[in-house]
Amino acid sequence: MKKHNFSAGPAVLPASVMKKASEAVIDFNGMGLSLIEISHRSKEFIAVMERAQDLALELTDLKSKGYKAMFLQGGASMQFLMTAYNLLETKAGYINTGAWSTKAIKEAKLFGEVVEVASSKDYNFNYIPKGYTIPSDLDYLHITTNNTIFGTQFQEIPQTDVPLIADMSSDIFSRNIDYSKFDLFYAGAQKNMGPSGTTLVIVKEELLAKISHTIPSMMNYKVQLKSDSMFNTPPVFPIYTSMLTLEWLQENGGINQIEKHNKAKAKLIYNEIDQNSAFEGFAAKGDRSHMNATFNLAKGIDGSVFDDLWNEANISGLKGHRSVGGYRASIYNALPLESVSLLVDIMKKFEQTL
Ligand SMILES: *Cc1c(COP(=O)(O)O)cnc(C)c1O
């Protein structure tokens, strides 16, 4: 029986996507060949790549606005250095909201001066900084829109005239924001889109125009764009599966609909965290993530009965990250509301045992 999958990543995908993806591994589109044994330069796969790129731009409402979508390799972690390699000329700004931002900062420092514009490290990243000043002489400002480990999320996107770059690995396509505020954003597939192995990068083309220094081909956005994400053999299965998830999103009403669904799930779980005496939320209330809900046991509460209860209920992936402890319920796009309802019932049941 399929478990209720609250994993932070790789994470739950829609059942219909899983079915189509697995069928394509045996026979892709009735070709008598597997998706993973045909040329990536075949017309059949080129159609997949183009459709995936097109859907990514359509869902973010960036079509005919000068943006391009690429499916690259190396994960979001590769983007930590690729963004800086391409775009850091003298000085870049970073808002440090957690472990992933910290890693992005470390990589960027290899390429130039890095200013930590704001940080929430003082409280173990349980909030999103506010009220800071963004210097106007930055090559770009980098933010992590959703902090997967700590369960915080930017509810408002910083206003700035410098190019804005974002790691959206764990909340891309989950909410209706103005994606055109960003000059470049990226997301590893395995949180909200597909299997690990590909990273979606969406970039405003004019941002790349001014780059003149030498960059190795695989790291070079302009080279990757020119070769249509096929400078070398692309990860065909993760890209195909991502395309299926984006089709699923579009067929189900796009980002407007999924945002409603995600809000309903978040409300359910956070209401329970707040009213249940056995638990307390980790993230500051106003900065809570709609994708990863982090919570700990209240003081003096032993969680072993709770652990037995959720395990018996076929729930998986609830353990918190070691830097926060406690629990983390990742409630990505594909997680059904019923899974959250079940978890809430278990939390109530646990409270009654105390
Ligand atoms: C998971 C995650 C990453 C790391 O992604 P990889 O694809 O494994 O490199 C980076 N940033 C955020 C916000 C993440 O959630």
The ligand as an SDF file (V2000), in Angstrom:
LIG
                    3D

 15 15  0  0  0  0  0  0  0  0999 V2000
   17.1310   20.4900   -1.4750 C   0  0  0  0  0  0  0  0  0  0  0  0
   17.5460   21.8750   -1.6310 C   0  0  0  0  0  0  0  0  0  0  0  0
   18.7750   22.2320   -2.2280 C   0  0  0  0  0  0  0  0  0  0  0  0
   19.7810   21.2120   -2.6850 C   0  0  0  0  0  0  0  0  0  0  0  0
   19.3810   20.6540   -3.8700 O   0  0  0  0  0  0  0  0  0  0  0  0
   20.3150   19.6400   -4.6830 P   0  0  0  0  0  0  0  0  0  0  0  0
   19.5300   19.4780   -5.9570 O   0  0  0  0  0  0  0  0  0  0  0  0
   20.4290   18.3970   -3.8800 O   0  0  0  0  0  0  0  0  0  0  0  0
   21.6280   20.2820   -4.9130 O   0  0  0  0  0  0  0  0  0  0  0  0
   19.0650   23.5710   -2.3640 C   0  0  0  0  0  0  0  0  0  0  0  0
   18.2150   24.5120   -1.9560 N   0  0  0  0  0  0  0  0  0  0  0  0
   17.0310   24.2250   -1.3840 C   0  0  0  0  0  0  0  0  0  0  0  0
   16.1180   25.3260   -0.9490 C   0  0  0  0  0  0  0  0  0  0  0  0
   16.6600   22.8990   -1.2120 C   0  0  0  0  0  0  0  0  0  0  0  0
   15.4820   22.5910   -0.6470 O   0  0  0  0  0  0  0  0  0  0  0  0
  1  2  1  0
  2  3  1  0
  2 14  2  0
  3  4  1  0
  3 10  2  0
  4  5  1  0
  5  6  1  0
  6  7  2  0
  6  8  1  0
  6  9  1  0
 10 11  1  0
 11 12  2  0
 12 13  1  0
 12 14  1  0
 14 15  1  0
M  END
$$$$
